Each structure stands twice: as structure tokens, then as C-alpha cells.
Amino acid sequence: MNLKKIFSFSAVYALLAGLEKAAMLLLLPIITTHLTTFQYGVVSTIVMITSFLASLIALSLHGALFRYYHRYGERIGKVLISTLLIFLISLSFISIVLIIVFGWFYSFSYETELPFTPYWFFISIISASSAIISFTFNVFKITENRNVLVKLSVFKLLLITALIVFFIVGMGLADIGYLWGMSISVTVIAFMSVMNIFIKYGMKFEIRILKKSLTYSLPIVPISISNILSNLIDRFYIIQYLGVASVGVYYLGIQITSIILMIMQAINSAYTPMFFRQVRGELDKMFYFYSELYISVSLLLSVLIYIISSAFINNYLPQEYSDVLKVLPIFFIIATVNSLYVLNTNLLSLRRNLVKVKTYIVTIGLFINISFGWYFTSSLGMLGAALSSLISCLVIVLLFMYFNNRNNNIFYSNYKHLFLLGVNSAVLLMLGYFFSNFALKLFFSLFYSLCFLSYLYINYKKSINEG
């Protein structure tokens, strides 16, 4: 396995993800100053809706892209890309119309905090454009077209930042300004991405390729939808029991911990094409070392980013947002559990019969989150919602591990991973709930990080010697 190549692509993708999140974090003092917790709650509610709809519109077509591009070869792979993109664009236009019609009917038929004008318009545009951006950026990743990906990602970052500041600060439009900035930005980037792909790969469409792709991607849709619903159900309960303003505080914590998720997804995006090529041949020791490295990066990031973000919240954000510190350690534990989720879901994708198993497992996790979320949120508030999400995520990961060990010849050192996860979770809980002095937190986290890096270095040397 070409570990250097993985590091190279991972570094680029992680840097882009990190820059995007860093920009949003730098915007937080501006956003939280000009938006009340209720207005920020409205924004987070719309983000919640659009993430669900974007996943629904995309129909998990990226799964078929990663599955078949290298199998078809470059020539037919180009037709695969253009076919799927044309189909997705058609779905996006249909979805915009349906969402606007639904928004009009829903807003005038029921009492709602999201009136038709202009929120449902924003929901339709952001959802459709985000689905296209997600797919096209995956095209750039699987074709290893880093130059275009970097240029579009940086331009997207600058455009979103500039427009949000302009509409919120310059125009004084508060939550509406935030949504205008997002809508214009994602529409422009989606158009530029589509044009780049059509210019390079043409506009060929083959129904045979589309049918085969949908045969693979459609069974994955329930998994994607269940995952998103499981991630969103906590915010739904918070709206029900605590109000929209509390969603704004809760969403702040999700924004911060999503830094880890974006970086880990970036690394996985670089690794996935090589993963599918590697498993067809003879596996080397570095294949297994990668899994440990992946988990270790996630664990180390969780501790370091927690220290930075807690200091940031205490010193730079308005006081009404400080309640997020009560749930922040749990959010970071969830982020590290999700890194185990990513590793094991890759293995489950190797066998077609296990795709259904993934669907059942994720559905079980969704029902657990629905059941526990209702009880925990009503009794413990935001902390209860976060704990419910953690329990659901842990159950899903443990079931993934069980079925991987039972049905695949390839499996990771999951017991070791779980042990490392347990140690790291204990460290996060100590930092969040037992240490009050920042200097002590910093010293403890640095000592832990040095010990962890030493352990990782020893394992790396061992893998090299045995490789």
C-alpha cells in the first residue's frame, strides 16, 4: 500500500476541510454577536433540514462512483461520471420544485416557525446545490484531480465567508443574511463544478450504466438517510423540549466537533480508492497499520481541539453560548466513535450481502436514538440528547465490528481500537468535568498526547520491520 500517497492526498483534503472549519470558527464571534440564540437556532434547524434533503436527493450516487470507477477503467469511467451527474442534476431541479411546493403547502396549512417566505426557498436551493457539490467533489477526489478541488474549495471558502459577513454585518439581515450567503455561494460553486466536469468528461449518458449504478446505490440510501436522521433526532427533541434557542447552542458544539469529522472524512476520501484496489491483492502490514493510524489521529485531534475550543468559547463568545461546554466532551467522544464507524463501514461495503446488514444495523441505531433521545432529553436536556446520540453510535459500531469479524477475512484490531477509544474518552471526560484550571488541562493533554505519539511511533517501527 502506497502510504506516502495516502498521506499526500489526505494532507490536501484535510487541509481544505480544516480551512473551511477554521473560517467558520473565526466567523463564530461575528455570527453569535449579530444573531440571537433563537436566530442561530433557526439557521441550525435549516442546516438540519438541508443536510437530510441533500442526502435524499443524491441517492448515494457517490457510492456507485467509488465502487465502479476503477473497475470500469478510465474510458468507461468518464461515461459513468457524466451519466450520474446528468441524472443528479435532473433530480436536483425536480427537488427544488417539490420542496417549494411542499413548503408553500406546509407553511399555510400548519403553524410553523419557518414561514414560506423565504425559508423554504433557501432550503430548496441549498439542498439541491449541496447534493451536486458533494457528488462533484467526490469526482475530483476519485480521479485524483487535486488542482481543481483545491481551487474550487478555496473559492467556496472565500465566497461563503465574504457573503455571510456582507449580509449579516453590512446589510444587517441576521439569519436571513446567513442563508442568503449560503444559498448564493453553493449555487455558484455547484455551477462551476458541473461545468468543469462536463468540459473535461463530456455529456454522455448511458441508461445501462445508470441502471447498474442505481442497483448498487439505492440499497445504500436507507443507510444514509438513517444515519442523518440519527444525527438529527437529538436536535428535534431539543426543539420540542427546550426550544429553538437551545438548538443554536447545541449546534455550536456540533460545529466545533465537526472539525474532526471533516478531517477524518478527508483522510478516508484519499484512502478509499486505494482501499478497494488493495483488498483485491495481497495485503501488507501497512494496511493494518493505517487503521491504527486513522484511529490515533482521530483520538489525538479530539483532545487537542477540545482544549483549544473550550478556551475559545470562554474568551470570545457571548455568555449565552457557554452552556455548550456541558456537552462538548460527549460530542468529541462521538466524533472519535465515528472514526471506527468509517473504518468498519468500508469493510462491510466489500460484500453485497452485507449492504442489507448495514441497513438493518443503522436502522436499529436510529430506533435506539429515538427511544433514548425522548427520555434523556426530557430529563437531562442537551446533555441527555448528546448521551442518546453516543449510545446509538456505539451500538452501531459494535454491531459493525461483530459482522465484519464474522463475515470478512479482512478485519481490523477492533479490540485494541476499543481500548484506545475508552482511554481517550476517559481523558476527555476528565478534561471536561474534573479539571477546572486551564493550565492543568493543557499540561495533562500535552502529556497524554506525547505518550500516545510514542506508542504510535513504536507500532510504526514494528510494522516497517514486519512489512
C-alpha positions as CSV (number, residue, x, y, z in Angstrom):
1,M,0.0,0.0,0.0
2,N,1.3,3.4,-1.0
3,L,1.2,5.1,2.4
4,K,3.0,8.2,1.2
5,K,0.3,8.7,-1.5
6,I,-2.4,8.4,1.1
7,F,-0.6,10.9,3.3
8,S,-0.2,13.3,0.4
9,F,-3.9,13.2,-0.6
10,S,-5.1,13.1,3.0
11,A,-3.0,16.2,3.8
12,V,-4.6,18.1,0.9
13,Y,-8.1,17.0,1.7
14,A,-7.7,17.5,5.5
15,L,-6.1,21.0,4.9
16,L,-9.1,22.0,2.8
17,A,-11.6,20.7,5.4
18,G,-9.6,22.3,8.2
19,L,-9.5,25.7,6.4
20,E,-13.3,25.6,5.9
21,K,-13.9,24.8,9.5
22,A,-11.3,27.3,10.7
23,A,-13.0,30.0,8.7
24,M,-16.4,29.1,10.2
25,L,-15.0,29.2,13.7
26,L,-13.4,32.6,13.1
27,L,-16.8,33.7,12.0
28,L,-18.5,32.5,15.2
29,P,-17.8,35.7,17.2
30,I,-19.4,37.7,14.4
31,I,-22.3,35.3,14.0
32,T,-23.0,35.0,17.7
33,T,-22.8,38.8,18.2
34,H,-25.2,39.6,15.4
35,L,-27.6,36.6,15.8
36,T,-29.6,35.8,18.9
37,T,-29.6,32.2,20.1
38,F,-33.1,31.9,18.6
39,Q,-31.9,33.2,15.1
40,Y,-28.9,30.9,15.3
41,G,-31.3,28.1,16.2
42,V,-33.3,28.8,13.1
43,V,-30.1,28.6,11.0
44,S,-29.2,25.3,12.6
45,T,-32.7,24.0,12.0
46,I,-32.5,24.8,8.3
47,V,-29.0,23.3,8.1
48,M,-30.5,20.2,9.7
49,I,-33.3,20.0,7.1
50,T,-31.0,20.7,4.1
51,S,-28.4,18.1,5.1
52,F,-31.2,15.5,5.2
53,L,-32.7,16.6,1.8
54,A,-29.3,16.8,0.1
55,S,-28.6,13.2,1.1
56,L,-32.0,12.2,-0.2
57,I,-31.5,14.0,-3.5
58,A,-28.1,12.5,-4.0
59,L,-29.4,8.9,-3.8
60,S,-25.9,7.8,-2.6
61,L,-24.6,8.0,-6.2
62,H,-21.1,8.7,-4.8
63,G,-21.2,5.0,-3.5
64,A,-21.6,3.7,-7.1
65,L,-18.9,6.2,-8.3
66,F,-16.3,4.8,-5.8
67,R,-17.4,1.3,-6.5
68,Y,-17.3,1.2,-10.3
69,Y,-14.9,3.9,-11.5
70,H,-11.7,1.9,-11.1
71,R,-13.5,-1.3,-12.2
72,Y,-14.7,0.2,-15.5
73,G,-11.4,1.9,-16.3
74,E,-10.8,5.5,-17.3
75,R,-12.7,5.4,-20.7
76,I,-15.9,4.0,-19.4
77,G,-15.4,5.7,-16.1
78,K,-15.8,9.1,-17.9
79,V,-19.2,7.9,-19.1
80,L,-20.1,6.8,-15.6
81,I,-19.3,10.2,-14.2
82,S,-21.2,12.2,-16.8
83,T,-24.2,9.8,-16.6
84,L,-24.5,10.0,-12.9
85,L,-24.0,13.8,-12.9
86,I,-26.7,14.4,-15.6
87,F,-29.1,12.2,-13.6
88,L,-28.3,14.1,-10.4
89,I,-28.8,17.5,-12.0
90,S,-32.3,16.3,-13.2
91,L,-33.1,15.1,-9.7
92,S,-32.0,18.5,-8.2
93,F,-34.3,20.6,-10.4
94,I,-37.2,18.3,-9.7
95,S,-36.4,18.5,-6.0
96,I,-36.3,22.3,-6.0
97,V,-39.9,22.4,-7.4
98,L,-41.2,19.8,-5.0
99,I,-39.6,21.4,-1.9
100,I,-41.0,24.8,-2.8
101,V,-44.5,23.4,-3.3
102,F,-44.3,21.4,-0.1
103,G,-43.0,24.5,1.8
104,W,-45.9,26.6,0.5
105,F,-48.5,23.9,1.4
106,Y,-46.9,23.2,4.8
107,S,-46.5,26.8,5.9
108,F,-50.0,27.8,5.1
109,S,-51.6,24.6,6.4
110,Y,-49.9,24.4,9.8
111,E,-48.5,26.6,12.4
112,T,-44.7,26.7,11.9
113,E,-41.7,28.7,12.9
114,L,-40.5,28.5,9.3
115,P,-42.9,30.6,7.1
116,F,-42.8,30.0,3.4
117,T,-41.1,33.3,2.6
118,P,-38.2,33.0,2.3
119,Y,-37.0,29.9,4.4
120,W,-38.3,27.2,2.1
121,F,-36.8,28.8,-0.9
122,F,-33.4,28.7,0.9
123,I,-34.0,25.1,1.9
124,S,-34.6,24.1,-1.7
125,I,-31.6,25.9,-3.2
126,I,-29.1,24.8,-0.5
127,S,-30.3,21.2,-0.6
128,A,-30.1,20.8,-4.3
129,S,-26.8,22.6,-4.7
130,S,-25.2,20.8,-1.8
131,A,-26.1,17.4,-3.3
132,I,-24.4,18.4,-6.6
133,I,-21.3,19.8,-4.8
134,S,-20.9,16.7,-2.7
135,F,-21.0,14.5,-5.8
136,T,-18.7,16.6,-8.0
137,F,-16.1,17.0,-5.2
138,N,-16.1,13.2,-4.9
139,V,-15.5,13.0,-8.6
140,F,-12.4,15.2,-8.2
141,K,-11.2,13.0,-5.3
142,I,-11.6,9.7,-7.1
143,T,-10.0,11.0,-10.3
144,E,-7.2,12.5,-8.1
145,N,-7.8,15.9,-9.6
146,R,-6.4,17.9,-6.7
147,N,-5.8,21.1,-8.5
148,V,-9.4,21.7,-9.4
149,L,-10.6,20.5,-6.0
150,V,-8.2,22.9,-4.2
151,K,-9.2,25.9,-6.3
152,L,-12.9,25.3,-6.0
153,S,-12.7,24.6,-2.3
154,V,-10.7,27.7,-1.6
155,F,-13.0,29.8,-3.7
156,K,-16.0,28.3,-2.0
157,L,-14.5,29.2,1.4
158,L,-13.7,32.8,0.5
159,L,-17.1,33.3,-1.2
160,I,-19.1,31.9,1.7
161,T,-17.1,33.9,4.3
162,A,-17.4,37.2,2.3
163,L,-21.1,36.8,1.6
164,I,-22.1,35.9,5.1
165,V,-20.2,38.8,6.6
166,F,-21.6,41.1,4.0
167,F,-25.2,40.1,4.5
168,I,-25.0,39.8,8.3
169,V,-22.8,42.8,9.2
170,G,-23.1,45.0,6.2
171,M,-26.8,44.5,5.4
172,G,-27.9,43.7,9.0
173,L,-30.1,40.8,7.8
174,A,-29.3,38.4,10.7
175,D,-30.4,34.8,10.0
176,I,-31.8,35.7,6.6
177,G,-28.4,37.2,5.6
178,Y,-26.6,34.0,6.7
179,L,-29.0,31.9,4.5
180,W,-28.6,34.3,1.5
181,G,-24.8,34.0,1.8
182,M,-25.0,30.2,1.9
183,S,-27.6,30.0,-1.0
184,I,-25.6,32.2,-3.4
185,S,-22.3,30.5,-2.5
186,V,-23.4,26.9,-3.0
187,T,-25.2,27.7,-6.2
188,V,-22.2,29.4,-7.8
189,I,-19.8,26.5,-6.7
190,A,-22.3,23.9,-7.9
191,F,-22.4,25.5,-11.3
192,M,-18.7,25.9,-11.6
193,S,-18.1,22.2,-10.6
194,V,-20.6,20.9,-13.1
195,M,-19.2,22.9,-15.9
196,N,-15.7,21.7,-15.1
197,I,-16.7,18.1,-15.2
198,F,-18.8,18.4,-18.4
199,I,-15.9,20.2,-20.2
200,K,-13.5,17.5,-19.2
201,Y,-15.6,14.4,-19.5
202,G,-18.4,15.4,-21.9
203,M,-22.1,14.9,-21.5
204,K,-22.6,11.3,-22.4
205,F,-25.5,9.4,-20.9
206,E,-25.9,5.6,-20.9
207,I,-29.0,4.1,-19.3
208,R,-27.2,0.8,-18.9
209,I,-24.6,2.3,-16.6
210,L,-27.2,4.3,-14.7
211,K,-29.2,1.1,-14.0
212,K,-26.2,-0.7,-12.7
213,S,-25.2,2.3,-10.6
214,L,-28.6,2.6,-9.1
215,T,-28.7,-1.1,-8.4
216,Y,-25.7,-0.5,-6.1
217,S,-26.5,2.9,-4.7
218,L,-30.2,2.7,-4.0
219,P,-29.8,0.0,-1.3
220,I,-27.4,2.4,0.4
221,V,-29.9,5.3,0.5
222,P,-31.7,3.9,3.6
223,I,-28.3,3.7,5.4
224,S,-27.5,7.3,4.5
225,I,-31.0,8.6,5.5
226,S,-31.0,6.6,8.7
227,N,-27.5,8.0,9.6
228,I,-28.6,11.5,9.0
229,L,-31.9,11.0,10.9
230,S,-30.0,9.5,13.8
231,N,-27.7,12.6,13.8
232,L,-30.6,15.0,13.6
233,I,-33.1,13.4,16.1
234,D,-31.3,15.0,19.1
235,R,-31.9,18.4,17.7
236,F,-35.6,17.6,17.0
237,Y,-36.1,16.7,20.7
238,I,-34.2,19.8,21.8
239,I,-36.7,21.9,19.7
240,Q,-39.6,20.0,21.3
241,Y,-38.4,20.2,25.0
242,L,-36.0,23.2,25.1
243,G,-36.9,25.4,22.2
244,V,-35.2,26.7,19.1
245,A,-32.7,28.9,21.0
246,S,-31.2,25.8,22.7
247,V,-30.7,24.3,19.3
248,G,-28.4,27.2,18.4
249,V,-26.3,26.4,21.5
250,Y,-26.3,22.7,20.7
251,Y,-25.4,23.3,17.1
252,L,-22.4,25.3,18.1
253,G,-21.0,22.2,19.7
254,I,-21.7,20.2,16.6
255,Q,-19.9,22.8,14.5
256,I,-16.8,22.6,16.6
257,T,-16.5,18.8,16.8
258,S,-17.3,18.5,13.0
259,I,-13.7,19.7,12.5
260,I,-12.6,16.2,13.5
261,L,-15.2,14.6,11.3
262,M,-14.3,16.6,8.2
263,I,-10.6,15.9,8.7
264,M,-11.2,12.1,9.1
265,Q,-13.6,12.1,6.1
266,A,-10.9,13.9,4.1
267,I,-8.3,11.2,5.0
268,N,-10.8,8.5,4.2
269,S,-11.6,10.1,0.8
270,A,-7.9,9.7,0.0
271,Y,-7.7,6.2,1.3
272,T,-11.0,4.7,-0.1
273,P,-9.9,4.3,-3.8
274,M,-6.7,2.7,-2.7
275,F,-8.6,0.5,-0.2
276,F,-10.7,-1.1,-2.9
277,R,-7.6,-1.7,-5.1
278,Q,-5.6,-3.1,-2.1
279,V,-8.2,-5.6,-1.0
280,R,-8.1,-7.3,-4.4
281,G,-4.5,-8.2,-3.9
282,E,-2.2,-9.3,-1.1
283,L,-2.5,-7.2,2.0
284,D,0.7,-5.9,3.6
285,K,1.3,-4.9,7.2
286,M,0.9,-1.2,6.4
287,F,-2.7,-1.9,5.5
288,Y,-3.4,-2.7,9.2
289,F,-1.1,0.0,10.5
290,Y,-3.2,2.5,8.5
291,S,-6.3,1.6,10.6
292,E,-4.5,2.2,13.8
293,L,-3.0,5.5,12.5
294,Y,-6.5,6.6,11.4
295,I,-8.0,5.9,14.8
296,S,-5.0,7.5,16.6
297,V,-5.2,10.7,14.6
298,S,-8.9,11.0,15.5
299,L,-8.2,10.5,19.2
300,L,-5.3,12.9,19.4
301,L,-7.3,15.6,17.5
302,S,-10.3,15.2,19.8
303,V,-8.1,16.1,22.9
304,L,-6.2,18.9,21.3
305,I,-9.2,20.5,19.6
306,Y,-11.2,20.2,22.8
307,I,-8.6,22.3,24.7
308,I,-8.5,25.0,22.0
309,S,-12.2,25.2,21.6
310,S,-13.0,25.4,25.3
311,A,-10.6,28.3,25.7
312,F,-12.2,29.9,22.5
313,I,-15.7,29.6,23.9
314,N,-14.8,31.0,27.3
315,N,-12.9,34.0,25.9
316,Y,-14.5,35.0,22.6
317,L,-18.2,34.0,22.5
318,P,-21.2,35.6,24.3
319,Q,-22.1,34.2,27.7
320,E,-25.4,32.7,26.5
321,Y,-23.4,30.2,24.4
322,S,-21.3,28.9,27.3
323,D,-23.8,26.1,28.1
324,V,-22.3,24.2,25.2
325,L,-19.3,23.4,27.4
326,K,-21.6,21.0,29.4
327,V,-21.9,18.7,26.3
328,L,-18.7,19.3,24.4
329,P,-16.7,16.3,25.8
330,I,-19.6,14.0,24.8
331,F,-19.6,15.5,21.3
332,F,-15.8,14.8,21.0
333,I,-16.3,11.2,22.1
334,I,-19.0,10.8,19.5
335,A,-16.6,12.1,16.8
336,T,-13.9,9.5,17.8
337,V,-16.5,6.7,17.7
338,N,-17.4,7.8,14.2
339,S,-13.9,7.2,13.1
340,L,-14.4,3.5,14.0
341,Y,-17.7,3.7,12.1
342,V,-15.9,4.8,8.9
343,L,-13.3,2.0,9.1
344,N,-15.8,-0.7,9.6
345,T,-18.3,0.5,7.0
346,N,-15.6,0.3,4.4
347,L,-15.2,-3.4,5.1
348,L,-18.9,-4.0,5.1
349,S,-19.0,-2.5,1.6
350,L,-16.8,-5.3,0.2
351,R,-19.7,-7.8,0.1
352,R,-23.1,-7.1,-1.4
353,N,-25.0,-9.2,1.1
354,L,-23.6,-7.1,3.9
355,V,-25.1,-3.9,2.5
356,K,-28.5,-5.1,3.8
357,V,-26.9,-5.8,7.1
358,K,-25.6,-2.2,7.3
359,T,-29.2,-1.0,6.6
360,Y,-30.6,-3.1,9.5
361,I,-27.8,-2.1,11.9
362,V,-28.2,1.7,11.2
363,T,-32.0,1.4,11.5
364,I,-31.5,-0.3,14.9
365,G,-29.3,2.6,15.9
366,L,-31.9,5.1,14.7
367,F,-34.6,3.5,16.8
368,I,-32.3,3.4,19.8
369,N,-31.6,7.2,19.4
370,I,-35.3,7.9,19.0
371,S,-36.2,5.9,22.2
372,F,-33.4,7.1,24.4
373,G,-33.4,10.6,23.0
374,W,-37.0,11.2,24.0
375,Y,-36.4,10.1,27.6
376,F,-32.9,11.6,28.1
377,T,-33.6,14.9,26.5
378,S,-36.8,15.4,28.6
379,S,-34.9,14.7,31.8
380,L,-31.3,15.8,31.2
381,G,-31.7,18.5,28.5
382,M,-28.9,18.9,26.0
383,L,-26.7,16.5,27.9
384,G,-29.3,13.8,27.5
385,A,-29.6,14.4,23.8
386,A,-25.8,14.1,23.4
387,L,-25.7,10.9,25.5
388,S,-28.5,9.3,23.4
389,S,-26.5,10.0,20.2
390,L,-23.4,8.5,21.8
391,I,-25.2,5.3,22.8
392,S,-26.8,4.9,19.4
393,C,-23.4,5.4,17.7
394,L,-21.7,2.9,20.0
395,V,-24.3,0.2,19.3
396,I,-23.9,0.7,15.5
397,V,-20.1,0.5,15.6
398,L,-20.1,-2.6,17.9
399,L,-22.6,-4.4,15.5
400,F,-20.5,-3.4,12.5
401,M,-17.4,-4.9,14.2
402,Y,-19.3,-8.1,15.0
403,F,-20.5,-8.7,11.5
404,N,-17.1,-7.8,10.0
405,N,-15.3,-10.3,12.1
406,R,-17.9,-12.9,11.3
407,N,-18.2,-12.5,7.6
408,N,-14.9,-11.0,6.3
409,N,-11.4,-12.4,6.0
410,I,-10.1,-8.9,6.5
411,F,-10.6,-7.3,9.9
412,Y,-9.0,-4.6,12.0
413,S,-7.7,-4.8,15.5
414,N,-11.0,-3.7,16.9
415,Y,-10.4,-4.8,20.5
416,K,-7.3,-2.6,20.5
417,H,-9.2,0.2,18.9
418,L,-12.0,0.0,21.5
419,F,-9.4,0.1,24.3
420,L,-7.8,3.2,22.9
421,L,-11.2,4.7,22.5
422,G,-12.0,4.0,26.1
423,V,-8.8,5.6,27.4
424,N,-9.3,8.7,25.2
425,S,-12.9,9.0,26.3
426,A,-11.8,8.9,30.0
427,V,-9.3,11.7,29.2
428,L,-11.9,13.8,27.6
429,L,-14.3,13.4,30.5
430,M,-11.6,14.3,33.0
431,L,-10.7,17.4,31.0
432,G,-14.4,18.4,30.7
433,Y,-15.8,17.7,34.1
434,F,-13.0,17.2,36.6
435,F,-10.3,19.8,35.7
436,S,-11.3,23.4,36.1
437,N,-7.8,25.1,35.8
438,F,-6.9,25.7,32.1
439,A,-3.1,25.3,32.7
440,L,-3.7,21.9,34.3
441,K,-5.9,20.9,31.4
442,L,-3.2,22.0,28.9
443,F,-0.4,20.1,30.8
444,F,-2.4,16.9,31.1
445,S,-3.5,16.9,27.4
446,L,0.1,17.5,26.2
447,F,1.5,14.7,28.4
448,Y,-1.2,12.4,27.1
449,S,-0.5,13.4,23.5
450,L,3.2,12.7,23.9
451,C,2.6,9.3,25.4
452,F,0.2,8.5,22.6
453,L,2.6,9.6,19.9
454,S,5.4,7.5,21.4
455,Y,3.1,4.4,21.3
456,L,2.2,5.2,17.7
457,Y,5.9,5.5,16.7
458,I,6.7,2.2,18.3
459,N,3.9,0.5,16.3
460,Y,5.0,2.2,13.1
461,K,8.6,0.8,13.5
462,K,7.2,-2.6,14.2
463,S,5.0,-2.6,11.1
464,I,8.0,-1.5,9.0
465,N,10.2,-4.3,10.4
466,E,7.5,-6.9,9.8
467,G,6.4,-5.5,6.4
